[in-house]
Amino acid sequence: MGYRIRIGILLSILSMLVAAITEKKRRDLALKHGLFASPVSFGLLLPQFALSGFSEAFATVAIMEYFTLQLPESMRTVAGAVFFLSLSIANYIGSLIVNVVHIATSHKGQTPWLGGHDINHNRLDCYYYLIASLGVLNFIYFHFFASHYLISSKDTEKAKVQDDEEKVLELEIIGTI
């Protein structure tokens, strides 16, 4: 589980780096040609969205599995609520980061990184680099605490029994077909 979460975090960092490079290229081309709309294809955005999707697939499934295995059976329904609560808190933190970046970069009459009517004068690429940097800090933080976390043998045995039961069920289903 921990490895899948780590992979998810690394993929999200990579997604932000790809987004920053893509935005820099898009912005430079738009400014070079003097256009409001950039002459690049939307296909240039596909890698960053694919990486973001893979990141969610790895991390989200592993986190839900962790909640399901670690909480007592009487509290398993709480696992989904805890997960979605963490997502909502993350959204609020994301909004806070946008506001802080806007305030911090709009001093002395300079154009802020975010906001404004012309996207080509914004510095969305710098914002993506900032988010990737925060992702690196998150990875270090997660790695430190996850490496010191020990899953009890009872939980490990429960996970093995659950896996064995699922395999038996799969074999029974295949045998009836």
C-alpha positions in Angstrom: 0.0 0.0 0.0 2.7 2.5 1.0 4.6 1.9 -2.3 1.5 2.6 -4.3 0.8 5.8 -2.4 4.5 6.8 -3.0 4.1 6.1 -6.7 0.9 8.2 -6.7 2.7 11.1 -5.1 5.7 10.9 -7.5 3.3 10.8 -10.4 1.5 13.9 -9.2 4.9 15.7 -8.9 5.8 14.6 -12.4 2.4 15.7 -13.6 3.0 19.2 -12.2 6.5 19.3 -13.8 5.1 18.3 -17.2 2.3 20.9 -16.8 4.9 23.6 -16.0 7.0 22.7 -19.1 3.8 22.6 -21.3 2.6 25.9 -20.0 6.0 27.6 -20.6 6.0 26.3 -24.2 2.4 27.4 -24.7 3.0 30.8 -23.3 6.2 31.4 -25.2 4.6 30.4 -28.5 1.6 32.7 -27.9 3.8 35.6 -27.0 6.1 34.9 -30.0 3.2 35.0 -32.4 1.5 37.9 -30.6 -1.7 35.9 -30.2 -4.1 35.7 -27.3 -4.8 32.1 -28.1 -1.8 29.8 -28.3 -1.2 28.0 -31.6 -0.5 24.6 -29.9 -2.9 21.7 -30.0 -4.9 20.5 -27.0 -3.1 17.2 -27.4 -0.1 18.8 -25.7 -2.1 18.7 -22.5 -2.7 14.9 -22.7 0.5 13.8 -20.9 -0.1 15.9 -17.8 -3.7 14.8 -17.5 -2.7 11.1 -18.1 -0.1 11.4 -15.3 -2.6 13.0 -13.1 -5.1 10.2 -13.7 -2.5 7.5 -13.0 -1.5 9.4 -9.8 -5.1 9.3 -8.6 -5.5 5.6 -9.5 -2.4 4.6 -7.5 -2.8 6.8 -4.5 -6.6 6.9 -4.1 -7.1 3.1 -4.3 -4.2 2.5 -1.9 -5.5 5.0 0.6 -9.0 3.6 0.5 -7.5 0.1 1.0 -5.4 1.3 3.9 -8.5 2.9 5.6 -10.5 -0.3 5.1 -7.8 -2.6 6.5 -6.7 -0.4 9.4 -10.0 0.7 10.8 -12.0 -1.8 12.9 -14.8 -3.5 11.1 -17.4 -1.5 13.1 -15.9 1.7 11.7 -15.4 0.7 8.0 -18.2 3.0 6.8 -16.3 5.8 8.4 -13.3 5.2 6.1 -15.1 6.7 3.1 -16.1 9.7 5.1 -12.6 10.2 6.4 -11.2 10.0 2.8 -13.6 12.5 1.4 -13.1 14.8 4.4 -9.4 14.8 3.6 -10.1 15.6 0.0 -12.3 18.6 1.0 -9.6 19.9 3.3 -7.1 19.5 0.5 -9.4 21.6 -1.7 -9.5 24.4 0.9 -5.8 24.3 1.3 -5.5 24.6 -2.5 -7.7 27.7 -2.5 -5.6 29.1 0.3 -2.4 28.5 -1.7 -3.8 30.2 -4.8 -4.8 33.3 -2.7 -1.4 33.4 -1.0 0.5 33.1 -4.3 -1.7 35.9 -5.8 -1.0 38.2 -2.9 2.7 37.4 -2.7 3.3 37.9 -6.4 1.2 41.0 -7.0 3.3 43.5 -5.0 4.9 46.6 -6.4 2.6 46.8 -9.3 3.9 43.7 -10.9 1.6 41.3 -12.8 0.7 38.4 -10.4 1.4 34.8 -11.3 -2.3 34.1 -11.3 -5.3 36.2 -12.2 -5.8 38.9 -14.8 -7.6 38.9 -18.1 -4.7 37.7 -20.4 -3.4 34.2 -19.6 -0.3 34.9 -21.5 0.8 37.5 -19.0 0.3 35.2 -16.0 3.0 32.8 -14.8 1.1 29.6 -14.4 4.3 27.7 -15.1 5.9 29.2 -11.9 2.7 28.2 -10.0 3.0 24.6 -11.3 6.7 24.5 -10.2 5.6 25.7 -6.8 3.0 23.0 -6.5 5.6 20.4 -7.6 7.9 21.7 -4.9 5.1 21.3 -2.3 4.6 17.8 -3.7 8.3 17.0 -3.0 7.9 18.2 0.5 4.7 16.0 0.9 6.6 13.0 -0.5 9.5 13.5 2.0 6.9 13.9 4.8 4.9 10.9 3.8 8.0 8.7 3.3 9.4 9.6 6.8 6.2 8.8 8.6 5.3 5.8 6.4 8.7 4.2 6.9 8.2 4.5 10.7 4.7 3.1 10.7 4.5 -0.6 11.5 1.4 -2.6 10.5 0.5 -5.0 13.3 0.8 -8.7 12.6 -3.0 -9.0 13.3 -3.7 -6.6 10.4 -1.3 -8.4 8.2 -2.9 -11.7 8.9 -6.4 -10.2 8.3 -5.2 -8.9 5.0 -3.8 -12.3 4.0 -7.1 -14.1 5.0 -9.1 -11.5 3.1 -6.9 -12.1 0.0 -7.3 -15.9 0.3 -11.1 -15.6 0.6 -11.2 -13.4 -2.5 -9.1 -15.9 -4.4 -11.4 -18.8 -3.3 -14.4 -16.8 -4.4 -12.8 -16.1 -7.8 -12.1 -19.8 -8.3 -15.7 -20.7 -7.3 -17.1 -18.2 -9.8 -14.8 -19.4 -12.5 -15.7 -23.0 -11.7 -19.4 -22.3 -12.1 -19.0 -20.8 -15.5 
